Amino acid sequence: MILYRPVGTKELERIKESGYRKYPPRLPEQPIFYPVLNEKYAAEIASRWNVKYNEDHKGYVTKFEIDDAYAVQFEVHVVGDSYHQELWVPAEELEIFNRHIIGEIQVICEFSEDGSSG
C-alpha cells in the first residue's frame, strides 16, 4: 500500500536521522499516527496546516510503501471530503508500523509561506 504523510521540518529532520526508514514517535498529546491515502490530501495538509503552524512555515509531503498484509488491520477514516482518507495507527504501534515500511521514505513535495512548492 502506498501512503503519504505531510510533515513539518522538525519531523522531516528526524526522518532523515533514521536514514529515511521510519517516522519519529508521536508526542504525548498525539494518540494517532495518520498517514493519508492520496497525495492530493497530503499536499493540502502540508500546504495549509504545516506551512501555517510550523515555526519555519514549511511543509513537506512524504511518500512510502507499507506491507499490505500488515496495513489491512488499521481502519481507514474519511474525515471530510471523500478523498480525505486517513489510516489510523495507534501511536503506541508506530515502532512496529515503521518495521513494515518497504524501502525508504521519499520527500515528494515541499511548500513554503511564499506559496512556492517543489
Number of C-alpha atoms within 10 A of each C-alpha: 14 16 19 26 26 27 25 22 18 12 16 20 13 15 20 14 13 14 10 18 19 21 22 17 15 15 9 7 7 10 13 16 21 19 21 25 21 17 20 13 20 26 24 16 20 25 25 17 17 24 24 16 12 14 11 14 19 26 29 27 25 24 22 21 17 17 14 12 9 13 17 11 11 12 12 18 15 13 10 8 8 8 14 17 20 23 21 17 19 15 18 13 12 18 13 10 19 14 12 18 21 14 11 15 22 17 18 14 18 21 22 19 15 9 9 10 14 9
